[in-house]
Amino acid sequence: MTGPFMTESAAVRPDDVRIMRALQVAPRASFASIAAALGLTESAVSRRYRRLRADGVIRVAGVVDPGALGQSKWLVRLRCRPGGVTAIADALARRDDVSWVALTAAGSEITCAVRSRTREQREDLLGQRLPRTASVIDINAAAMLRQFVGGRGHYWAALRGTLTPEQESMLGNDGPPFTEAPVVAREPLRLTAEDEKLLDLLAADGRAGLVDLAAAAGLTPGRASRRLDALLQRRVVHIDVEIAAAALGYQTQANLWLHVHPSAVKSVGRALAREPGIAFAAAVSGPHNIHAVAHCRDLDELFEFTTDRIGSLPGLQSMEVSPLHHQVKQAGTLLSGGRLVEPSRRAAKRSDAAAGGGRRGPGLPRRARESCPPVV
């Protein structure tokens, strides 16, 4: 793989990439702190960040981990009949409990990540709605057992080395250090109404200030600060830094489904986490015991990467490479033309629609409803 400075997009400059890396290290650091670490002016950092956000290159958002609430995360593969796949993918992407949606297999398969906040919500989607959807031919759902890279402070390694160790130490860190924690907490946390309001605002803007967070939750800034710290330490929420890979020159993405000898799952997962070409990797249940997402410049680089770097990992027994035909949603944010789409205020303030804090999106468009039951 190549270095971190992807210059195919004229809109993204080296200083922009340095700011992205600074946000990976400390997502809620002030512009003044980032400017001091990078040797830039505060106004320059603020201006560049706002432009990158407006251009859909980067987004900072609070992402709730259902594992801390006693729920599991699932990766789902849907084989669909021609003609219905786009409507189903769009409907899934509108659900708040579906955080990642992509079309693969030349557009005949949907891969999505389900992060339902309640058991009832998950069972309704996986056990009732999707199986009754006429366009869905086959469903394969795998539980996420251990996450090696992607969120929770362990980010895509493509930007490592952009800043010096001294610059990164100046920035500090906004949350607890990354650990391969269990996917489901042994002592689930019960959220309060104030917690839910904090989380709603963080979902819209992970850099929201304490005054805004306090106003949203009806708390004093001091209480809002303490509650936010508690939610971060308990890993209920992590501040995710989403980056549009295409804007950095990575035009080809692919799902990798690996079958690894059981004794090598941890070592392979940790090796994947160190690879600049891997944006996500997790151990999962089912015949493929590791799932990963690769970002490459083109199909030739994907071939070289999967054969030379991944194919040589000790313990790997087989691998399925499935290039993404179209990505609809990434880590909770919709995409359009390879760029991140800011959520609307209306969507950010949408109230709970299911018991226990679960959320649902709107129904399928009319053309999809005519052929199959809605999946939302």
RAJOFEN-V309510 format. One record per residue. N is the residue number from 1. RES is the residue in one small letter. SS is DSSP state (2 for helix, 1 for strand, 0 for the rest). Layout:
n: (N	N)
res: (RES	RES)
ss: (SS	SS)
//
This chain:
n: (1	2	3	4	5	6	7	8	9	10	11	12	13	14	15	16	17	18	19	20	21	22	23	24	25	26	27	28	29	30	31	32	33	34	35	36	37	38	39	40	41	42	43	44	45	46	47	48	49	50	51	52	53	54	55	56	57	58	59	60	61	62	63	64	65	66	67	68	69	70	71	72	73	74	75	76	77	78	79	80	81	82	83	84	85	86	87	88	89	90	91	92	93	94	95	96	97	98	99	100	101	102	103	104	105	106	107	108	109	110	111	112	113	114	115	116	117	118	119	120	121	122	123	124	125	126	127	128	129	130	131	132	133	134	135	136	137	138	139	140	141	142	143	144	145	146	147	148	149	150	151	152	153	154	155	156	157	158	159	160	161	162	163	164	165	166	167	168	169	170	171	172	173	174	175	176	177	178	179	180	181	182	183	184	185	186	187	188	189	190	191	192	193	194	195	196	197	198	199	200	201	202	203	204	205	206	207	208	209	210	211	212	213	214	215	216	217	218	219	220	221	222	223	224	225	226	227	228	229	230	231	232	233	234	235	236	237	238	239	240	241	242	243	244	245	246	247	248	249	250	251	252	253	254	255	256	257	258	259	260	261	262	263	264	265	266	267	268	269	270	271	272	273	274	275	276	277	278	279	280	281	282	283	284	285	286	287	288	289	290	291	292	293	294	295	296	297	298	299	300	301	302	303	304	305	306	307	308	309	310	311	312	313	314	315	316	317	318	319	320	321	322	323	324	325	326	327	328	329	330	331	332	333	334	335	336	337	338	339	340	341	342	343	344	345	346	347	348	349	350	351	352	353	354	355	356	357	358	359	360	361	362	363	364	365	366	367	368	369	370	371	372	373	374	375	376)
res: (m	t	g	p	f	m	t	e	s	a	a	v	r	p	d	d	v	r	i	m	r	a	l	q	v	a	p	r	a	s	f	a	s	i	a	a	a	l	g	l	t	e	s	a	v	s	r	r	y	r	r	l	r	a	d	g	v	i	r	v	a	g	v	v	d	p	g	a	l	g	q	s	k	w	l	v	r	l	r	c	r	p	g	g	v	t	a	i	a	d	a	l	a	r	r	d	d	v	s	w	v	a	l	t	a	a	g	s	e	i	t	c	a	v	r	s	r	t	r	e	q	r	e	d	l	l	g	q	r	l	p	r	t	a	s	v	i	d	i	n	a	a	a	m	l	r	q	f	v	g	g	r	g	h	y	w	a	a	l	r	g	t	l	t	p	e	q	e	s	m	l	g	n	d	g	p	p	f	t	e	a	p	v	v	a	r	e	p	l	r	l	t	a	e	d	e	k	l	l	d	l	l	a	a	d	g	r	a	g	l	v	d	l	a	a	a	a	g	l	t	p	g	r	a	s	r	r	l	d	a	l	l	q	r	r	v	v	h	i	d	v	e	i	a	a	a	a	l	g	y	q	t	q	a	n	l	w	l	h	v	h	p	s	a	v	k	s	v	g	r	a	l	a	r	e	p	g	i	a	f	a	a	a	v	s	g	p	h	n	i	h	a	v	a	h	c	r	d	l	d	e	l	f	e	f	t	t	d	r	i	g	s	l	p	g	l	q	s	m	e	v	s	p	l	h	h	q	v	k	q	a	g	t	l	l	s	g	g	r	l	v	e	p	s	r	r	a	a	k	r	s	d	a	a	a	g	g	g	r	r	g	p	g	l	p	r	r	a	r	e	s	c	p	p	v	v)
ss: (0	0	0	0	0	0	0	0	0	0	0	0	0	2	2	2	2	2	2	2	2	2	2	2	2	0	0	0	0	0	2	2	2	2	2	2	2	2	0	0	0	2	2	2	2	2	2	2	2	2	2	2	2	2	0	0	0	1	1	1	1	1	1	1	0	2	2	2	2	0	0	0	0	1	1	1	1	1	1	1	0	0	0	0	2	2	2	2	2	2	2	2	2	0	0	0	0	1	1	1	1	1	1	1	2	2	2	0	1	1	1	1	1	1	0	0	0	0	2	2	2	2	2	2	2	2	2	2	2	0	0	0	0	0	0	1	1	1	1	1	1	1	1	1	1	1	1	1	1	0	0	0	0	0	0	0	2	2	2	0	0	0	0	0	2	2	2	2	2	2	2	0	0	0	0	0	0	0	0	0	0	0	0	0	0	0	0	0	0	0	0	0	2	2	2	2	2	2	2	2	2	2	2	2	0	0	0	0	0	2	2	2	2	2	2	2	2	0	0	0	2	2	2	2	2	2	2	2	2	2	2	2	2	0	0	0	1	1	1	1	1	1	1	0	2	2	2	2	0	0	0	1	1	1	1	1	1	1	1	1	0	2	2	2	2	2	2	2	2	2	2	2	2	0	0	0	0	1	1	1	1	1	1	1	0	0	0	0	0	1	1	1	1	1	1	1	0	0	2	2	2	2	2	2	2	2	2	2	2	2	0	0	0	0	0	1	1	1	1	1	1	1	1	1	1	1	1	1	1	1	0	0	1	1	1	1	0	0	1	1	0	0	0	0	2	2	2	2	0	0	0	0	0	0	2	2	2	0	0	0	0	0	0	0	0	2	2	2	2	0	0	0	0	0	0	0)
//
